[in-house]
Amino acid sequence: MTDLLREKVVVVTGASSGIGRAIAIRAAEHGAKAVVVSDISENPREGGNPTVDEIRVRGGTAIFIKADVSSRADNDALIAASEEFGGVDVMVANAGITLRNDGADVNEEDFHRLLAINLDGPLFGAQAAAAQMKAKGKQESIILMASMGGLSGAGITVAYSTSKGGVVLMAKSLADALGPYGIRVNAVAPGTIDTELLRTSPGIAEASEGFRKRTPLRRLGQPSEIGDAVAYLGSDLSSYVTGTVQLVDGGLLAVI
Ligand SMILES: NC(=O)c1ccc[n+]([C@@H]2O[C@H](COP(=O)([O-])OP(=O)(O)OC[C@H]3O[C@@H](n4cnc5c(N)ncnc54)[C@H](O)[C@@H]3O)[C@@H](O)[C@H]2O)c1
């Protein structure tokens, strides 16, 4: 498709399904040298072939590494696995969850479980990637998956929005910390994207038709459209872009 990611080794968490899967496949289509596909399960939630198979049939190179992003050791092992291809150039900390019972009364156990995946996950992933990039002198790119729900709050997403707002400021703060090493850190904030997460999250699923009607482009986003934003931020085309939040929402947050 393009050679935007030529010579880049791309690592994607939460890449068996939805947005992460599309980011991984799109990275291969944009010419990535190799894609390290990672998730807690190899099988896509929405069915179909594992992501690695989809990349290989397109002529790309990919391996699957099982990792739970809430574990620092798993993140370290994931980045170590990228050594096979020369180390990570583009780290995409994408894995994230919503809760069945989010809101003002969210319980402590659910809240902490969500924070462990949505906040510890990107922090541990970024730390592991940055440590390897620094050791190799690589001046490359880390991308954290935020959400429009991290830029605007909602009563049905108290825990989720708290975590994604944290991801936005994590990206800005890490951009400052890692900028002197030439490592860029940006966040991507998807709007309503047609994935299992959207379809199976109570409250969000019901609200999505209303979101669609209010969205200037009058449709939900496709996971591949997030993959293209990630490809840009991972590529040398964005060499002076760091500490930003790339909103990919069909214009939804631009209107009241
Ligand atoms: N779908 C949307 O509309 C939307 C909007 C904004 C932001 N996002 C964000 O995009 C990211 C991907 O969402 P999606 O819609 O593709 O969701 P999804 O549920 O379709 O896919 C998420 C993947 O993450 C994996 N995962 C869950 N817990 C994990 C863990 N502990 N360790 C490793 N992997 C784990 C799942 O197995 C799954 O394959 C999330 O961070 C989500 O918050 C999604």
The ligand as an SDF file (V2000), in Angstrom:
LIG
                    3D

 44 48  0  0  0  0  0  0  0  0999 V2000
  -13.7580    0.8110   19.8400 N   0  0  0  0  0  0  0  0  0  0  0  0
  -13.8140    2.1040   20.1270 C   0  0  0  0  0  0  0  0  0  0  0  0
  -14.7700    2.7830   19.7570 O   0  0  0  0  0  0  0  0  0  0  0  0
  -12.6860    2.7700   20.8880 C   0  0  0  0  0  0  0  0  0  0  0  0
  -12.7720    4.1520   21.0610 C   0  0  0  0  0  0  0  0  0  0  0  0
  -11.7680    4.8030   21.7390 C   0  0  0  0  0  0  0  0  0  0  0  0
  -10.6820    4.0890   22.2320 C   0  0  0  0  0  0  0  0  0  0  0  0
  -10.6260    2.7530   22.0720 N   0  0  0  0  0  0  0  0  0  0  0  0
   -9.4520    2.0790   22.6230 C   0  0  0  0  0  0  0  0  0  0  0  0
   -8.8200    1.3120   21.6140 O   0  0  0  0  0  0  0  0  0  0  0  0
   -8.1780    0.1800   22.2040 C   0  0  0  0  0  0  0  0  0  0  0  0
   -8.6430   -1.0930   21.4980 C   0  0  0  0  0  0  0  0  0  0  0  0
  -10.0410   -1.1830   21.6410 O   0  0  0  0  0  0  0  0  0  0  0  0
  -10.9200   -2.1480   20.7240 P   0  0  0  0  0  0  0  0  0  0  0  0
  -12.1750   -1.4370   20.4320 O   0  0  0  0  0  0  0  0  0  0  0  0
  -10.1250   -2.6980   19.6220 O   0  0  0  0  0  0  0  0  0  0  0  0
  -11.2360   -3.3040   21.7970 O   0  0  0  0  0  0  0  0  0  0  0  0
  -11.3900   -4.8920   21.6050 P   0  0  0  0  0  0  0  0  0  0  0  0
  -12.0300   -5.3320   22.8710 O   0  0  0  0  0  0  0  0  0  0  0  0
  -12.0360   -5.1950   20.3030 O   0  0  0  0  0  0  0  0  0  0  0  0
   -9.8850   -5.4010   21.5620 O   0  0  0  0  0  0  0  0  0  0  0  0
   -9.0560   -5.2260   22.6770 C   0  0  0  0  0  0  0  0  0  0  0  0
   -8.0070   -6.3140   22.7160 C   0  0  0  0  0  0  0  0  0  0  0  0
   -7.2350   -6.1120   23.9090 O   0  0  0  0  0  0  0  0  0  0  0  0
   -6.9870   -7.3730   24.4850 C   0  0  0  0  0  0  0  0  0  0  0  0
   -6.7370   -7.2840   25.9170 N   0  0  0  0  0  0  0  0  0  0  0  0
   -7.6390   -7.0910   26.9160 C   0  0  0  0  0  0  0  0  0  0  0  0
   -7.0220   -7.1200   28.1070 N   0  0  0  0  0  0  0  0  0  0  0  0
   -5.6910   -7.3250   27.8620 C   0  0  0  0  0  0  0  0  0  0  0  0
   -4.5510   -7.4600   28.6740 C   0  0  0  0  0  0  0  0  0  0  0  0
   -4.6480   -7.4120   30.0080 N   0  0  0  0  0  0  0  0  0  0  0  0
   -3.3460   -7.6440   28.0810 N   0  0  0  0  0  0  0  0  0  0  0  0
   -3.2450   -7.7230   26.7230 C   0  0  0  0  0  0  0  0  0  0  0  0
   -4.2970   -7.6250   25.8980 N   0  0  0  0  0  0  0  0  0  0  0  0
   -5.5200   -7.4230   26.4660 C   0  0  0  0  0  0  0  0  0  0  0  0
   -8.2410   -8.2010   24.1750 C   0  0  0  0  0  0  0  0  0  0  0  0
   -7.9650   -9.5940   24.2470 O   0  0  0  0  0  0  0  0  0  0  0  0
   -8.5950   -7.7160   22.7830 C   0  0  0  0  0  0  0  0  0  0  0  0
   -8.0000   -8.5290   21.7920 O   0  0  0  0  0  0  0  0  0  0  0  0
   -8.5130    0.2160   23.6880 C   0  0  0  0  0  0  0  0  0  0  0  0
   -7.4630    0.8360   24.4030 O   0  0  0  0  0  0  0  0  0  0  0  0
   -9.7660    1.0810   23.7240 C   0  0  0  0  0  0  0  0  0  0  0  0
   -9.9410    1.7070   24.9670 O   0  0  0  0  0  0  0  0  0  0  0  0
  -11.6160    2.0680   21.4160 C   0  0  0  0  0  0  0  0  0  0  0  0
  1  2  1  0
  2  3  2  0
  2  4  1  0
  4  5  1  0
  4 44  2  0
  5  6  2  0
  6  7  1  0
  7  8  2  0
  8  9  1  0
  8 44  1  0
  9 10  1  0
  9 42  1  0
 10 11  1  0
 11 12  1  0
 11 40  1  0
 12 13  1  0
 13 14  1  0
 14 15  2  0
 14 16  1  0
 14 17  1  0
 17 18  1  0
 18 19  2  0
 18 20  1  0
 18 21  1  0
 21 22  1  0
 22 23  1  0
 23 24  1  0
 23 38  1  0
 24 25  1  0
 25 26  1  0
 25 36  1  0
 26 27  1  0
 26 35  1  0
 27 28  2  0
 28 29  1  0
 29 30  1  0
 29 35  2  0
 30 31  1  0
 30 32  2  0
 32 33  1  0
 33 34  2  0
 34 35  1  0
 36 37  1  0
 36 38  1  0
 38 39  1  0
 40 41  1  0
 40 42  1  0
 42 43  1  0
M  CHG  2   8   1  16  -1
M  END
$$$$
